[in-house]
Amino acid sequence: MAGRPLDRDILLERLERKLAQKEKELEEMKKMVIDDDRIAEIKGEIASLRNEFKRVLELEAKVVELSKTVESLMSEILYLKAELRKDYPIDKIERSEESKEVQGEEGEEECTEDNLIICD
Protein backbone atom coordinates (compact mmCIF):
# COMPACT_ATOMS: atom_id res chain seq x y z
CA MET A 1 0.00 0.00 0.00
CA ALA A 2 2.88 2.27 0.45
CA GLY A 3 3.52 2.14 -3.29
CA ARG A 4 0.10 3.35 -4.18
CA PRO A 5 0.35 6.82 -2.66
CA LEU A 6 3.75 7.20 -4.32
CA ASP A 7 2.34 6.23 -7.72
CA ARG A 8 -0.51 8.57 -7.11
CA ASP A 9 1.84 11.45 -6.29
CA ILE A 10 3.87 10.76 -9.42
CA LEU A 11 0.70 10.69 -11.49
CA LEU A 12 -0.45 13.98 -9.93
CA GLU A 13 2.92 15.59 -10.68
CA ARG A 14 2.76 14.48 -14.31
CA LEU A 15 -0.78 15.78 -14.63
CA GLU A 16 0.22 19.09 -13.03
CA ARG A 17 3.14 19.43 -15.49
CA LYS A 18 0.86 18.66 -18.42
CA LEU A 19 -1.65 21.19 -17.12
CA ALA A 20 1.07 23.84 -16.76
CA GLN A 21 2.33 23.05 -20.27
CA LYS A 22 -1.19 23.31 -21.69
CA GLU A 23 -1.69 26.63 -19.88
CA LYS A 24 1.55 27.94 -21.43
CA GLU A 25 0.41 26.78 -24.86
CA LEU A 26 -2.93 28.49 -24.29
CA GLU A 27 -1.18 31.75 -23.35
CA GLU A 28 0.99 31.52 -26.47
CA MET A 29 -2.10 30.97 -28.59
CA LYS A 30 -3.75 34.01 -26.99
CA LYS A 31 -0.66 36.06 -27.82
CA MET A 32 -0.81 34.78 -31.39
CA VAL A 33 -4.46 35.82 -31.66
CA ILE A 34 -3.60 39.23 -30.24
CA ASP A 35 -0.68 39.44 -32.65
CA ASP A 36 -2.99 38.47 -35.52
CA ASP A 37 -5.35 41.28 -34.53
CA ARG A 38 -2.43 43.68 -34.36
CA ILE A 39 -1.19 42.47 -37.74
CA ALA A 40 -4.64 43.07 -39.24
CA GLU A 41 -4.65 46.57 -37.71
CA ILE A 42 -1.18 47.30 -39.11
CA LYS A 43 -2.26 46.05 -42.55
CA GLY A 44 -5.18 48.48 -42.44
CA GLU A 45 -2.84 51.32 -41.51
CA ILE A 46 -0.50 50.37 -44.36
CA ALA A 47 -3.40 50.40 -46.84
CA SER A 48 -4.43 53.82 -45.56
CA LEU A 49 -0.87 55.12 -45.88
CA ARG A 50 -0.66 53.75 -49.42
CA ASN A 51 -3.81 55.67 -50.34
CA GLU A 52 -2.42 58.85 -48.82
CA PHE A 53 0.89 58.33 -50.60
CA LYS A 54 -0.97 57.86 -53.88
CA ARG A 55 -2.82 61.16 -53.29
CA VAL A 56 0.47 62.89 -52.51
CA LEU A 57 1.96 61.60 -55.77
CA GLU A 58 -1.08 62.85 -57.67
CA LEU A 59 -0.76 66.27 -56.03
CA GLU A 60 2.95 66.39 -56.83
CA ALA A 61 2.15 65.65 -60.47
CA LYS A 62 -0.41 68.46 -60.49
CA VAL A 63 2.11 70.85 -58.93
CA VAL A 64 4.66 69.95 -61.61
CA GLU A 65 2.03 70.49 -64.30
CA LEU A 66 1.01 73.85 -62.84
CA SER A 67 4.65 74.86 -62.52
CA LYS A 68 5.19 74.11 -66.20
CA THR A 69 2.06 76.08 -67.07
CA VAL A 70 3.26 79.07 -65.05
CA GLU A 71 6.67 78.85 -66.69
CA SER A 72 5.05 78.75 -70.12
CA LEU A 73 2.84 81.74 -69.29
CA MET A 74 5.82 83.70 -67.98
CA SER A 75 7.79 83.09 -71.17
CA GLU A 76 4.74 84.15 -73.21
CA ILE A 77 4.42 87.34 -71.14
CA LEU A 78 8.11 88.11 -71.59
CA TYR A 79 7.79 87.55 -75.33
CA LEU A 80 4.76 89.86 -75.54
CA LYS A 81 6.54 92.45 -73.41
CA ALA A 82 9.53 92.36 -75.78
CA GLU A 83 7.23 92.73 -78.78
CA LEU A 84 5.49 95.70 -77.16
CA ARG A 85 8.83 97.35 -76.47
CA LYS A 86 9.72 96.98 -80.14
CA ASP A 87 6.46 98.61 -81.20
CA TYR A 88 6.30 101.18 -78.39
CA PRO A 89 9.71 102.21 -77.12
CA ILE A 90 9.83 103.35 -73.49
CA ASP A 91 10.73 106.92 -74.52
CA LYS A 92 7.41 107.28 -76.35
CA ILE A 93 5.47 105.90 -73.40
CA GLU A 94 7.23 108.20 -70.92
CA ARG A 95 6.64 111.26 -73.14
CA SER A 96 3.00 110.25 -73.54
CA GLU A 97 2.59 109.95 -69.76
CA GLU A 98 4.30 113.32 -69.21
CA SER A 99 2.03 115.03 -71.72
CA LYS A 100 -1.02 113.49 -70.03
CA GLU A 101 0.19 114.78 -66.66
CA VAL A 102 0.69 118.27 -68.08
CA GLN A 103 -2.77 118.19 -69.64
CA GLY A 104 -4.19 116.99 -66.33
CA GLU A 105 -2.55 119.86 -64.46
CA GLU A 106 -3.89 122.37 -66.98
CA GLY A 107 -7.34 120.87 -66.59
CA GLU A 108 -7.11 121.27 -62.84
CA GLU A 109 -6.31 124.96 -63.18
CA GLU A 110 -9.46 125.52 -65.17
CA CYS A 111 -11.58 124.02 -62.40
CA THR A 112 -10.40 126.30 -59.59
CA GLU A 113 -12.93 128.54 -57.84
CA ASP A 114 -11.45 131.69 -59.39
CA ASN A 115 -12.14 130.42 -62.87
CA LEU A 116 -15.71 129.22 -62.25
CA ILE A 117 -18.55 131.03 -63.97
CA ILE A 118 -21.88 130.77 -62.20
CA CYS A 119 -25.10 131.38 -64.10
CA ASP A 120 -28.40 132.07 -62.42
C-alpha positions in Angstrom: 0.0 0.0 0.0 2.9 2.3 0.5 3.5 2.1 -3.3 0.1 3.4 -4.2 0.4 6.8 -2.7 3.7 7.2 -4.3 2.3 6.2 -7.7 -0.5 8.6 -7.1 1.8 11.5 -6.3 3.9 10.8 -9.4 0.7 10.7 -11.5 -0.5 14.0 -9.9 2.9 15.6 -10.7 2.8 14.5 -14.3 -0.8 15.8 -14.6 0.2 19.1 -13.0 3.1 19.4 -15.5 0.9 18.7 -18.4 -1.7 21.2 -17.1 1.1 23.8 -16.8 2.3 23.0 -20.3 -1.2 23.3 -21.7 -1.7 26.6 -19.9 1.5 27.9 -21.4 0.4 26.8 -24.9 -2.9 28.5 -24.3 -1.2 31.8 -23.3 1.0 31.5 -26.5 -2.1 31.0 -28.6 -3.7 34.0 -27.0 -0.7 36.1 -27.8 -0.8 34.8 -31.4 -4.5 35.8 -31.7 -3.6 39.2 -30.2 -0.7 39.4 -32.6 -3.0 38.5 -35.5 -5.4 41.3 -34.5 -2.4 43.7 -34.4 -1.2 42.5 -37.7 -4.6 43.1 -39.2 -4.6 46.6 -37.7 -1.2 47.3 -39.1 -2.3 46.0 -42.5 -5.2 48.5 -42.4 -2.8 51.3 -41.5 -0.5 50.4 -44.4 -3.4 50.4 -46.8 -4.4 53.8 -45.6 -0.9 55.1 -45.9 -0.7 53.7 -49.4 -3.8 55.7 -50.3 -2.4 58.8 -48.8 0.9 58.3 -50.6 -1.0 57.9 -53.9 -2.8 61.2 -53.3 0.5 62.9 -52.5 2.0 61.6 -55.8 -1.1 62.9 -57.7 -0.8 66.3 -56.0 3.0 66.4 -56.8 2.1 65.6 -60.5 -0.4 68.5 -60.5 2.1 70.8 -58.9 4.7 70.0 -61.6 2.0 70.5 -64.3 1.0 73.9 -62.8 4.7 74.9 -62.5 5.2 74.1 -66.2 2.1 76.1 -67.1 3.3 79.1 -65.1 6.7 78.9 -66.7 5.1 78.8 -70.1 2.8 81.7 -69.3 5.8 83.7 -68.0 7.8 83.1 -71.2 4.7 84.1 -73.2 4.4 87.3 -71.1 8.1 88.1 -71.6 7.8 87.6 -75.3 4.8 89.9 -75.5 6.5 92.4 -73.4 9.5 92.4 -75.8 7.2 92.7 -78.8 5.5 95.7 -77.2 8.8 97.3 -76.5 9.7 97.0 -80.1 6.5 98.6 -81.2 6.3 101.2 -78.4 9.7 102.2 -77.1 9.8 103.3 -73.5 10.7 106.9 -74.5 7.4 107.3 -76.4 5.5 105.9 -73.4 7.2 108.2 -70.9 6.6 111.3 -73.1 3.0 110.3 -73.5 2.6 110.0 -69.8 4.3 113.3 -69.2 2.0 115.0 -71.7 -1.0 113.5 -70.0 0.2 114.8 -66.7 0.7 118.3 -68.1 -2.8 118.2 -69.6 -4.2 117.0 -66.3 -2.5 119.9 -64.5 -3.9 122.4 -67.0 -7.3 120.9 -66.6 -7.1 121.3 -62.8 -6.3 125.0 -63.2 -9.5 125.5 -65.2 -11.6 124.0 -62.4 -10.4 126.3 -59.6 -12.9 128.5 -57.8 -11.5 131.7 -59.4 -12.1 130.4 -62.9 -15.7 129.2 -62.2 -18.6 131.0 -64.0 -21.9 130.8 -62.2 -25.1 131.4 -64.1 -28.4 132.1 -62.4 
